[in-house]
């Protein structure tokens, strides 16, 4: 029988108006409950019968989870803030450029209007567009439960493909991007089969420069390993050095060697290694220019 991709299983739908109410629902229903925000990942899982919760708990009616606020040069983003709203907030300051680039690269209007930044992180996809920018921008997240809250770096949140450290009793409440220093620039680029597709690979770079000297550099790639990853050898090679075309080519070769891509329906391992070097150089050049002029 052909699966028509409709929701075949019945469930109770809960709309808590506060975190306290949401925590109570999670405690009451336990493993039979599933939290949902924008639904761009959860609804397809329901349609394909990959999950079958008896209770669906939406977080979209909790006001503080939708807030976006500036804080001493940084940005506090509610976990349920729509991607379109986050993109608009990031457009207001060059310090958020890499995340703005990533959100601009999402080709589906429906995803931009419904998807949330917290949901993109919680899905923990190796190809999630928001993760590499948040890695290089030193993003932090806050997880809350009835017992209290904890804050951790994005790099410590995702532990593998579609797995994260968040427990069943916790809810992601906020993503924080700290303020940046002067003469810092960031950028993000990705390669995809078509504009609306998830990435074959992606790259984010954040750097600080002093004239032609690269003071510091952070590089992250997505869809090239079990989870988005920083490439530390290339970072160390560039940080504290006078920039040159030769050095950038050496760093690009290091990026290609350090990643751990696989061959799948979107690309081969060889293709990803070759393109990673090219997209890294392009992303670095964008970030370098934004930090204070052309290299």
N, C-alpha and C positions, 0 to 999 in steps of 0.2 A: 504494500500500500504506500502511495506517495505521501511524504510528509508535506503538508500545506503550509508549514511554518507559522501556524497560529498558536496561541497560548492554550494548550489542551488541559492543563492542570489548574484547578481552582485553588485560590489562596485568599487569606484575609489581608486587607490592605490597611496599614496604619499610618496616620499622619500626625506624629507628635509635634507640638508647638514649642517644645523646649528640650534641651539636652537631658534634663532630669527625667522627663517623660520617656525619652528615647532609651535611656539607660534602664529604666524600669521594664520597658518592653523587651529589651535584649535579655535581661535577667529572667523574665517570666517565660519567654519562649525558647531561649537557648539556641541549640543547633537547628531547630526547625524554622528559624527566622533568617532572613537575608536583608541587609541594609541596601538601599538604593538611593542614588542622588539623581543625576541627569538621565540615567538609564541607557546610555549609548552602548555600554558593554553588558549590563545585566539583562536587558530585554532580549538581545540576540541569544544569550545563554538560555533564557527561558524558552524562546521559540524553538531552539534546537535541542531542548530537553537535556541540556548539560547540567542544569540545576533544577530542583523541584522543591522550593521552600513552601511551607504551609503558611508562613507569614512574611509579608513584604513590608519593610519599614522605611518610608521615605524621610529623608532629612531636609527636604527642600522648604519645609514650612518653619524651620528654626531660624529666626532672624539673624542671629550673630554669625551663622555659618555662611551667610551671603554677603557679608560686609567686605569692603576693600578699603583699607586706610593706609595713609602714609605715616611713617613713624621715624623721625630723626634721620631722614634721608633714605630710609628703607621702606619696604612695602609689606603690609600684612594682608594676606588674601584669605578670606574665608574659604573653607574647603569646598563649599557648595556654590561658590561664585561661578557663574557661567563663563565659558571660555571667551565668548565675545566681550563680556564685561572686563575680564582680565586683560585681554588684548588692548582694549581702550585705555585701561589704567597704565599699562606698560608703555603705551605710545607717548605718555606725558613726561617721560624721563629717559635720557639716553643710557642710564645705568641699568635699565632692564632690557636692553636691545636684543640680547640673545633669546630671551623668552618671547619677546614681541615677534621676532623673526619666526620662531617655531610656531606660534599661533597663527601667523599669517600664512604659513605653509599648509595648514589644514584646508583642504579643498572642499569639504562638505559643509554647506550652509547649515544643514540640520544638526550636524555635530557641534558646530560653533554655537548655535542657539540653545542646544539642550545639554551638551557635555559640560562637565565641571573639571576644574583643575585637580581637586582632591580625588575625583573618580579616576582621572587619567593616571594619577600616581598609585592609587590603591589597586588598579588592575595589574600593575607591575609587569607590563609587557616589555620585552627586550627592545621593542621598536617604538615605545611611547615617546612622542615628540617633546613632551615637557621635561623629561628627565635629564637629558644631556645639558640643557641650559641651566636647570636648577643645580646640577652638579658643579658647573664652573662658576656659578654665581653664589656658591656656598649657601644654598637654600637649606632652611630648617623647617621641620614640621612639628606640630603639636598633636599628641594623641591623648584623649581623655576617656575616663571611665568613672564609675561610681566611687572608686578608691582614690581618684586624683588624676593628675595629668603629668605627662613627661614630654620633653622636647628633645629631638635628635636630628642629626644632619640627614639630608636626603640620601647621602652615600651609605648610611647605616640602616636605612629603612627597607630597601628592597634586597632580598637575600638570594633570589634566583628567578627563573622564568615563572611569572605569575604568582610569586610568593613574597610575602613581606613579614615583618616582625610584629605587625599589629595583631593583637589577640581578639578573640570573638567578642569580648566584652568592651572593646575600645572603639572609639569613633575618632577619625581625623577631624580636627576642628579648624586648623589654620596652617597656612604655608607662609613662611617669612623669608623675604629676600633682604639681606642687610645692606646698609649703605656702602658705597664704593669710594675708593680714593680718587684723587684727581688724576687725569691722564690715563684713565682706564677705559678700555673699549671691549665690547663683546659682540659676538655674531653667531648665527646658526644657519646651516644649510643642510638639505637632505636630498637624496636621490630616490625617486619612486617611479613605478611603471607608468602611472597616470596621476594627474593632480590630486584626485580624490583617494588614492591608495595609501596604505601605510608605507613607511620608508623601507627601501632596500638597505640603506644605511644612512646615518645622519652624523653630524659633527657640530659641536659647540666649542667656542674658544672665548676665554676671557683673559685679558692681559693688561699689564700696566707698562707704560713706556716712558723713557726719559730721552727725548731727541731720538737718536738711532739705536738706543740701548733698550733691550727688553728687560725690564726690571723683574717681572714675574709673569708666569703664564700657566693657565689651567686649560686642559684639553679633555673633552669627553666625547665618546662616540656611542651611538645606539645601533642596534640590530647587527652587531658584530661580535657578540658574546652572549652567554646566558642572561646577562643583564647589562644595561648601559654601564660603560666603564671609563674611568680616567686612564690616560696613558702617561704614566709617571716618567718613563725614560725620556720621552720626547719633551715633557715639561722641564725636566732637569737640564736637558741639553740646551734649551732656549733661555731659561731664566738666568738673568744676570750677565747676558752676553750682548755684544755688538752685533746687530742684525746684518745679514748678508744673504744673497741668493743661495750661496753654497750651503750655509748653515740651515736655511729653511728646507732645502732639498734633503739634507741629512736628517732633519727632524721628520720630514714626510716619510722617508724610508723607515725610520724608527716606528712611526705610527703603524705603517703597514705590517711590520714584523710583530708588533706587540699585541695587536687585536687577535681575537679567536673566532673568526667567522665560520659558518657552516654553509653547505650547499643545500638550497631548498627550492621551492617553486618560484621564488622571486629572483634569486641570483645564485651564482656559484661562489664557492670560497675564493677562487682565483680572481673573479671579477670584483668581489668586495675588497680584497687586499689592494688591487690596482687602483680602484676608484677612491678608496680611503685616503691614499696619499694625495690624490688630486684635490678632493673635496676639503681635506685639511688645509692645504695651501691656500685655497680660495677663501676659506673661512678665516684663516689667520690674517690674510690681507685685509679683509673687511674689518676685523676687529682692530688691526693696527691702524688703519686709516681713521676709524672712529675715535681712536685714542689720541689722535693729534697730527694727522697728516699722512701722506703717502710714504711708503717705505722706499 
